[in-house]
Every structure is written in structure tokens, then in C-alpha cells.
Amino acid sequence: MRVDEIRWDNLTRLLEQVFIEKEVSRKALSGKVGVRNSTLSYLLGSLKEFGMVKIKNVSYGRGRPNQMISLNPEYGNVMGIKIGRESLSATVFDFSLSEVESIVIPFDGTDNLEEDIIQEIQKLILNHRPLTLGFAVSGTIDLKEKEVFSSPILNLREFKLQEMLKTRGLDFLLFNDVDALHVGQMVESGVFDRTSLTVTFGIGIGASFFDGEDILTSGDGKSIFELGHMAYDPDGEPCYCGRRGCLETVASEYSLIAERPSIKMFVENFGNYREEIKKIRSAAKAGNNKGVYKPVLKKLGRAISNISLLLRPSLVWIGGEGLVSNWIFEEIKAEILAQIPEEWGYLPEVKKIKSVQGWQRGAAFLALRHFIRGKLKE
């Protein structure tokens, strides 16, 4: 590994610890990052020179006072934006990733979605003037080209934001929404040292895997974890993705609609079904509709157990807009664990994602980390 790569790797681990703990002693930081004091001094010195960190001396009695490290919240704002089928959700964070403001802009259809997205982002930039932006978007994301390669659920193909953002002098990063949620949960929980799987339940089904080093992506730099489009029923109905019998056709909120159309029609005309989905979620939140939900959740839990046996994550996180009540989570969890017998010698810990801003926080964290690296390279 080259010297500069080692330096950026050390910087990444340093930032992770400061983001997680908000304020951390120099001694603890050195141990957790695993670097010498000279290396830590170089990294902190560079960050301090830019005004990105605050370093204060704290005395506990005799001896040299300890130094406490924190990010400077006044350095500027960063924005995390989730572009979903139902809405654009933006959260403005200060430089320490503490929330400043949240904005939700609903979408009614996909006819002019590209234009609507660009207009709303332009307004957000003018109103909040962020240093950088991180986007979490449903679909296959080209991480190298920073574009939405394909998002059938959003009716977007090769969707680019570069030109609009470049004219404003803004750097940005683009991620699959479940990858961003996964990272956001890691930041909030402080769990970076375990393999983990995140699965979301909603109008679609998404997944992301962390192998202990990084989020799993393909060799060409595209997001790849299409759990929702793994074939569940080879003789099932056609999916909007072009395959047949995908998990999304039998184990998403689409499956809960009483008189449902084809999933392709559902996706393309989601505005017509928005109110019905709201009613379904409201009933589930009140503890009703369990009989309708249980077969759907059983199929989802079984699929998660299959992928867990393949990848063996030590931790499985379950989240998503459809997880409106704890009993839904418990049903999924019970099926996952029931489908992994003791004979396998493996049983993951299954936890619920409670944060409603994990997508935005994860995207903002990754964008901010990239922004700081870029500044230090100048």
C-alpha cells in the first residue's frame, strides 16, 4: 500500500471515531486508530490548520493535561439527501454531523421526476449552501461516474447531477440508498468491527452487506446487492425489472394491496396507490392487518435467512419505510432465526433500525469524509 493510501486510511478511521464519539481523548484516539503519536499529530495538525477540528486541553490533576478532540461544528454544513419513490428527504447537518434541519418533499409521479429532483436540489443548495452533498438513491448506482445507472422504481436511467453541481462549485457523492442507510446505522451505533447485513422492507426490498472492511460493490464500481430481485418463484408474475417471480413481487408492501395491479403498473403509477399504502401502514401501526402481513413477512424472513447463510454476517439490521410497528420487525426476526437451525453453528444478531434519518446521515458521513480527504490533498 502506498504512503498516501495509508495516510488516507488512517484519516478515515480517525474521522469515524470522532464522528461516533463526538469528543474523544487524544490517547483513546491514538489507540483506536492504531497509529503512532507522530502520525496522529500530523493528521490532527492538518485538520486543525483548516479549522475542521477543535482541540482542548483537559487537566485531571498532576501531569500533562490530556487533549480532547472534536470536529468544529461551525466549519460549515453538509447535506444528506435521500431520493426515494415517495419523496425527497433532505437533512442538513453541521460539520460534526449533528442535525440542523430536516426537509421532506413528496413526489406524486415519475413523469417529470428528473426535472423535479434538479429543481428541488437547486432550492436546497441556495437555502443552505452546503460544503458537500451525499445522495442516497434507490437503484443501481455507478459510484465512479456518480450517476444513477438504473432505477426502475424511480424511472431513472443514466441520471447525472454533475453538470448542475459543478457549475456551483460543489463536490458530491452518490450511493445506493440501502448502502447509505447501512453506513448511517454503523455511524449511529458505533459498530464498525463486525460483518453486517442491512435489509429494508417497504414498497421495494433493498439490501447491503459490510464485509468488515467496506460495503460490498462490484468490480466496475456499481452497487450490486439486489436482494429484491432474486427469483423467489420461477413461475411467478413478471417483475418491472425484466425478471419473473422476484422477491419484491411477493414480499414487499406491493403484496399487501387488496386488488393489486401488475407490479410494473404499480411502480409506474405509484401516485395512484400512495393513499392505499398509507392506510395499510396506518392499520399495521395500530396492530391490525396482521393476518395479511404475516405470509408476506414470512417470505421476506426466509429470504434473509438464505442470504445470511451465504454471507454469514454477525449482525443483521432490518429497517425501511414499511417497518411501521415493532411487531412487523419481530415477525421478520422470528422467521430469520427459525430458518437457521442449530446444526449450522451460526446465528446472527438481528436488530431493528430505529433512526428515521439513517439514509441521510450515512450519505452525509461518506460525502463529508470525501470532502475532508480532498481538502487535505490540496
Secondary structure, 3 states (H helix, E strand, C coil): CCHHHHHHHHHHHHHHHHHHHCEEEHHHHHHHHCCCHHHHHHHHHHHHHCCCEEEEEECCCCCCCEEEEEECHHHCEEEEEEECCCEEEEEEEECCCCEEEEEEEECCCCCCHHHHHHHHHHHHHHHHCCCEEEEEECCEEECCCCEEEEECCCCEEEEECHHHHHCCCCEEEEEEHHHHHHHHHHHHHCCCCCCEEEEEECCCEEEEEECCCCECECCCCEECCCHHHCECCCCCCECCCCCECEHHHHHCHHHHCCCCCCHHHHHHCHHHCHHHHHHHHHHHHCCCCHHHHHHHHHHHHHHHHHHHHHHCCCEEEEECCCCCCHHHHHHHHHHHHHCCCHHHCCCCEEEECCCCCHHHHHHHHHHHHHHHHHHHHC
